[in-house]
């Protein structure tokens, strides 16, 4: 097979259909950028789960004067009820599951509330006695929070026992939805890219129908005829894939690490190493889709 002739045919095809090739590059670039973003988002969710689940606490909220529920019929938790919870947490039953715990009284809760909602009008209307006294518990294994919930939920003076991981699950659910949305958009864009590649190849073949006819008459093999068209599609998709990879690296470097990691230092974010894992995936996906669609298009056109 004469490679110089094949590459000459590829160059001619790219030159003749330059505008369509640019369209393929742009569509591939956008679609694979969405794919890369979805992959990175899943990596970020995994990192955040590992980071935050280990730090998630179980909150044992004591009753206040405004609390409702069967355990709070007598109003705010008394000193003896607070001490009973402390003894339960320190007892032989629960202690093996607990790494550490501490108690937050009304004044400490009010101070934290004022700092958290500083500048918010709601901070002016809340008083210390309206906020729950709380035991904050760190478990050795956060997945065993059900033991603590079951043991203390019915305790007199306890308004509720809440595993903070339930709040994290809601956040991760939203992030997963965003990831699936990105995958959906990427899927539609990839379909558009495949159809555009197929159309480009068919137009390229049509513009060279006389040359193709001569090549078939002189006995050129099907493989020799098909190869330049497949390479045209792969080249356009490869350029788009590389641009998408560059965009992913840029997003991680400038936005994730340059902005999010600086402004939210207490969270673990994906880095360049994760981005470099995504780039070859995008290149392989783009090249394979282009090769398959180009091969299908030229085969149908030539009716091989």
MARTI-739282 format. One record per residue: z, y, x of N, C-alpha, C, CB in turn. Coordinates in steps of 0.1 Angstrom, whole numbers, plus 5000, padded with zeros to 4 digits. Glycine has a CB too. Layout:
# residues N
ZYXZYXZYXZYX
...
# end
This chain:
# residues 304
500049885008500050005000500050125009501250004990
499150225006499050345014499950445009497550395014
501050465017502150555012501650705013503350535021
500850735023500350875023499550915011499550895036
498750815006497950844994498850854982496950734992
499850774981500850784970501550914970501850664971
502050954981502751084982501851204979503451104995
500551184983499551294979499451304964498251264986
499351184958499251184943500451244936498951044938
501651214942502851264937502851414938504051204944
502451474949502451614951501451684941502051654965
500251614939499251674930499851674916497951594930
500551574912501051564899502151664896501651424896
503051684906504051784905503451924904505051774917
502451954912501752084912501052114898500752094923
500452014893499652034881500552054869498751914878
501751984869502651994858503952064862502951854852
503752174869504952244875505952284864504552364883
505452354853506352404843507152284836505552484833
506452174834507152064828508152004837506151954823
507851994850508751944860510052034860508151944874
509852164860510952254860511852234847510552404860
511152204836511952174824512752044825510952164812
512151944831512851824833514051844842511951714840
513851924853514951954862516152024855514452044874
515852124846516852194839517552114829516252324833
516852034822517451954811518351844818516451884802
517851784829518651684836519851754842517851624847
519751864848520851944854521951964843520352074860
521552014832522552054821523251924816521852124810
522451824813522951704807523951634817521851604803
523551624829524451554839525651634843523651524852
525551764841526751854843527751824833526352004843
527251804820528251764809528751624812527451764796
527951534817528451394821529551404831527251304825
529251484842530251504853531551564848529651584864
531351664839532551734834533451634826532151844825
532751544818533551444810534251354819532551374801
533551304830534251214839535451284846533251164850
535251404850536351474857537451494847535851614862
537151524835538251544825539051414823537651594811
538351304823539051174822539951154834538151064820
539451194846540251184858541451274857539451214870
541251394852542351494850543451444841541851624846
542951384830543951324820544751214827543151274808
544151134834544851024841545851084851543850934849
545451184859546451244868547551314861545751344877
547251384850548351444842549351344836547751534832
548751234831549651134826550551074836548851014820
550051044848550850994859551951094863550050954871
551551224863552451334868553551364858551651454871
553051384845554051434835554851324829553251514825
554251204827555051094821556251064829554150974819
556151064842557251034850558351144849556851024865
557951264845558951374844559351404830558251504850
558751334821559151354807560551314804558151274797
561251394796562651374793562851334779563551494797
563951274776564351244762565451354758564951094760
565151424747566151524743566951474732565351654739
568251484733569251444723569751574717570451354728
569251614705569551744699570851724690568451804691
571851804693573051804685572951894673574351844693
573651864663573551934650574052084652574351864639
573452174644573852314643574252334628572752414648
574652454626575052494612573952484602575752624612
572752504607571552504598570752374599570652624603
571252274606570652144606570752074593571152064618
569651994591569751904579569651754584568551934569
569951664575569951524579571251464577569551514593
571251324576572451254573573551264583572051104571
573151284596574151294606574751434608573451264620
574251534600574651674601575251724588573451764605
575851634580576351684567577651774569576751564559
578251754580579551834583579151964591580551754591
577951994593577552124600577352094615578552224598
577752194623577552184637578352074643577952314644
577752014653578451894660579751944666577551834671
580851864664582151904670582251864684583251834662
583251904691583451874705583651724707584651944711
584251664697584451514699583151444697585451464688
582251494688580951424686580051444699580251484674
580151564705579451584717579851494728579551734721
581251474729581751394739581451244736583351404739
581351204724580951074720579551034726581051044705
578651134724577251114730577351104745576351224725
578151184751578251174766578851044770579251284771
579750984763580350854766579250744764581550824758
578450764754577450664751576350664762576750694738
576050784767575050794778575550734791574550934780
576850754793577550704805577950554804578750794808
577950504792578450364790577550254796578550344775
578050134795577450024802576149984795578349904801
575950024782574749984775573550064779574949994760
573750194780572650284782572450324797572750414774
573550324804573550374818572450304827574850354824
572250174825571150104833569750164831571149954830
569550224820568250274817568050424822567950264802
569150484825569150634827569250664842570350704820
568350754846568350804860569450914861566950854864
569351014852570351124852570251194839570051224864
571251264835571251354823572151474825571651264811
571851574817572751694818572851754804572251794828
573951834802574151894789573852044789575651874785
573152084779572752224777573552284765571252244776
574452374767575252424756574452544749576552474760
575052604739574352714731573952824740575352764721
574852864749574552984758573352954767575753024766
573352834773572252794782570952784775572652664790
571052724763569852714754569252854750570152634742
570252944747569753074743569153154755570953154738
569753134767569153194779567753144782570053174791
567553014781566252954783565253004773566352804784
565753014760564853054749564453204752565653044736
565353284756564953424758563953444770566253514761
564053354780563153364791561753314787563653284803
561753204779560553144775559753234765560753014768
560453304756559853384746560053534749560353354732
560153574761560253714765559053794760560453724780
559353904753558253984748557853944734557153984758
558253834729557853784716558953834706557753624716
558453894695559453944685560453844680558654004673
560053714680560953614675562253604683560253474675
562253644695563353634704564453734699563053674718
564153834691565153934687565953884675564454064683
565453774668566053734656566853594657565053714645
566753544669567453414671568753434679566553314680
569753374674571153384680571453254687572253424670
572453254695572753134703573253014695573853164713
574053044684574552934676573452874667575652994667
572252934666571152864659570352764667570152974654
570652764680569952674689570752554692569552744703
570052434693570852314694571452294708569852194692
572652244708573152194721572452064724574752174721
572052044736571151934739571551854751569751984740
571451724751571451634763570051604767572351504760
569751644779568451614785568551494794567851744793
567751394791567951264798566651224805568351154787
566751194818565651134825565850984827565651204840
564950914822565050764823564450714835564350704810
564950594840564350534851562950484848565150404856
562750434836561350394831561150474818561250244829
560350584819560050664806559550584794559150774809
558950464797558350384786559450314778557350284791
560750324783561850254776562650354767562750184786
562050464764562750564756563150514742561850694754
562450414737562850364724564350314724561950254720
564750264735566150214736567150324733566450154750
566850444739567750564738567650614723567350674748
566450614718566250664704566950584694564750674701
566850454696567550354687569050364688567050214689
569550384700570950384702571650504697571350364717
570950624698571650754695571150814682571450844706
570150774676569550844664570550844652568250784659
571350734651572350724640573650774644572450584636
573850824656575150874660575551004652575150904676
576751014648577251124640577151254649578651104635
576651364644576551484651575251504658577651494661
574351394658573051404665571951434654572751264672
571351544656570251584647568951504649569851734648
568551484661567351404664567351364679566051474660
566651264682566351214696564851214697567051074699
564451294707562951314708562451284722562551464705
561451194722560851164735559751274738560251024735
559851344748558851454751557451404753559251534763
557351274756555951214758555151224745556051074762
555851234733555051254721554351384721556051244709
554951484726554251614727553051604737555151724731
553251534748552251514758551051444752552751444770
551351344744550251264738549351344729550851144729
549951444722549151534714548151624723550051634706
548751664734547851744744546751654749548751804755
547151534753546151444759545051404748546751314765
545551394736544551364725543551474724545351344712
543951604725543051714724542051714736543751844724
542651684748541751674760540751554759542651654773
541251444753540251334751539151374741541051214746
539551444731538551484721537451574728539151564709
537951664737537051754744536151674753537851854753
536751564759535951474768534851404760536851384775
535251354749534251284740533151374735534951214729
533551494732532551594728531551624739533251724724
532051634752531151654763530251534765532051684776
530851414763529951294764528951294753530851164763
529251334741528251334730527151434733528951374717
527551554738526451654741525651604753527151794745
526351544762525551494774524551384770526551434784
525051294760524151194755522951244749524851104746
523051344740521951414734520951474744522351514724
521551544754520751604764520051504773521651694773
520651394776520051284783518851224776521051174787
519051214763517951164754516751264755518351144740
517051394754516051494756515351484769516651634753
516151464780515651454793514651334795516751444804
515051214789514251094789512951114782514950974783
513051174770511751204763510851304770512051264749
511551404776510751504784510051444796511651624788
510751354803510151284814508951204810511251204821
509151124799508051044794506851134790508550964782
507151244784506051334780505351394792506551444771
506151434802505551484814504651384821506651534824
505151254822504351154829503051124821505151024830
503151124808501951094800500951214802502251084785
501451334802500451454804499851444818501251584802
500651404828500151394841499151284842501351364851
499351174835498351064835497051114828498950944829
497251184817496051224810495251324818496551294796
495851414825495151504834494451444845496051614839
494851324848494151244859493451124854495151214870
493051124842492451004836491250954843492151024821
490351054848489151014855489550934868488251134858
490450994876490850934888491450794885491851014895
492250784875492850654871491750544868493850664860
490750594860489750504857488950454869488750574847
488750544879488050504891488950404899487750624900
490250434899491150344907491150204901492550404907
491050194888491150064881489749994884491350074866
488750064884487350004886487249944900486250114884
487850014910487749964924488849864927487950084934
489649824917490549714919491949754923490049614928
492349874921493749914925494749844916493850064924
495849794922496849724915497549814905497849654925
498149754895498949824885500149894892499449734874
500749824902501849884909501450014917502449784919
500250004923499850124930499550234921498550084938
499050214909498750314900499950374894497850264888
500950294891502150334884503150414894502950224879
503150374906504150424916504250584916503950374929
503050654918503150794919503750864907501750854921
503450804895504050864883505550844882503350804870
505950724886507350694885508150784895507650554889
507550804907508150894917508251034913507350884930
507251084905507251224900508451234891505951254892
508651144882509851154873511151144880509751044862
511251054890512451034898512751164906512350914907
511651224912511851344920512451454911510551384926
511851474899512351584891513851554887511451594878
514151434883515451404879516451404890515551264872
515951374902516851374914517251514917516151314926
516351604916516651754919517651794909515351834918
517451764896518451804885519751744888517951764872
519851614892521051544895521851614907520851394899
521151644917521751714929522351844924520751734940
521551924916522052054911523352034903520952124903
523251924894524451894886525651864895524151784876
525451784906526551754915527051874922526051654926
526151974926526652094931527452174922525452174936
527052174909527752254899529152194897526952244885
529252054897530551994895531452034907530451844895
530952024919531752064931532152214930530952044944
531252294925531552434923532652464913530352514920
532552384902533552404891534952364896533252314879
535052254904536352204909536852304919536152064915
535952354928536452434939536852574934535352454949
536052634926536252774922537152784910534952844920
536952694900537752714887539052624887536852674875
538852494890540052414889541052444901539652264890
540552434913541452454924541652604927540852394937
540652684925540752834928541452914918539452884931
541452864905542152934894543252864887541052974884
542952744882543952674875545152624884543352544868
544752574895545852524904546752634909545252444916
546152754910546952874915547852924904545952984920
547352924892548052984881548952884874547153044871
548752754876549552654869550052564881548852574858
550952604889551252524901552052394899552052614911
552652384887553452264884552652154878554552304874
551352164878550452054873549552004884549652104861
549351874884548451814894547051814888548851664897
546051874896544751884892543751804901544252034892
542551774895541551704903541151794914540351654894
540651734925540251814937538851774941541151794949
538451824953537051794958536851644960536851874971
537851574964537651434966537251364953538951364971
537751404942537351344929535951384926538351384918
535651514929534251564926533251484934534251714929
533551454947532651384955532451234950533151384970
533351184943533151054936532251064925534550994931
532251174918531351194906529951214910531851314897
529751294921528351334925527351214926528351404938
527751104934526750994935526550924922527250894945
527550924913527350864900526250934892528650864891
526351074893525351154886523951124892525651304887
523851124905522551094911521950964907522651104927
522750864907522350724904521850724889523450624906
522750784880522350784866521050854863523550844858
520950974869519751054867518450984872519851184874
518550924884517450854890517050734882517750814905
517950654878517650534870517050564857518950454868
517550664850517050704837515550754839517850804830
515350824849514050884852513050764855514050984863
513450674863512550564867512250474855513250484878
513250454847513050364835512050434825514350324828
512350564822511550634812510150654818512150764809
509950684831508650714837507850584837508750764851
508450474840507850344841507350304827508750234846
508250324817507850294803506650374798509050314793
506750504801505650594797504350564803506050744800
504250544816502950514822502450374818503050524838
503350284816502950144812502350154798504150054811
502950234789502350244775501050314776503350324766
500950414784499750494785498550414790499950624794
498850334801497850254807497650114799498150224821
498650084790498649964782498549844792497449964772
499449844802499449734811500249614805500149774825
# end
